Amino acid sequence: MNWDVFITCAVTGSGVTAHKSPHVPVTPEQIANSAIAAAKAGAAVVHCHVREPETGLGSRKTEYYAEVVERIRDADVDVVINLTAGMGGDMVLGGDEDVLPLNPDGTDMAGATERLDHVRTLLPEICTLDCGTMNFASGGDYIMVNTPGVLRAMARQVQELGVRPELEVFDFGHLVQVKEMIRDGLLDDPVMIQLCMGIAYGAPDDPTTFTALVNSLPQDCVFSAFSISRMQIPFVAQAALAGGNVRVGLEDNLYLGPGQLATNEQLVAKAKLLLETMGATTMSAQAVRDKLQLVKR
């Protein structure tokens, strides 16, 4: 059991969810306001994507990130900023038979340096690195692409920037990549890992698989874990019991309960209540900075 737990709120994600709930923030102002509300509800870390305001689809424009970060930093609440660096690795094949050319609707491929432009410009405390290539989401021809070469280049650049990478692990093979980067000096201590459970074609969120992943983690790493949809809140308890930290938010789950659409602050408050009912203490943003040796700008 982890008795001192930090809560991460994944504020919006990049999935096609904006039309499914009015609470999914889309504009930079909405994303920042939702992140601030989540922090006031008990989140020590806010994990932020940005979206195109006109369409609600995922974006990686640095100017959108800049507005989100500026608004959060100017707010009357202290919270650790965690920006995704997962955008720019989206590949959609042309079809079952005519694989090439790639489908331009959904394909967005960029090199390591371009994928980190917003991180280099804004210097958040944390940014995420997705640690493998995988089929992602049910059906279709979409592939989340993160080759070993690109990941190593991104890890090296993040290390030079003094930003802490959160290593997103979706399956066992991704831990092989993490351990190789540790071996080669591309990751500084404390290594921070996010176990992403229940994603289609990744590791399922049953307790046996989760325990096996936890038992395979690098020694002395700090880890968090989450699952999606209705398993989000049960995984708050499961992650803490396994010695980890937790993540909730509208990136991974839209509902507070059956038929009840959630806000980010409601999900954070529910997670905080559950953890405190279990006897755990939820950590402040500054406590997380101290634990993870983060640099606040």
Disulfide bonds with the S-S distance in Angstrom:
none
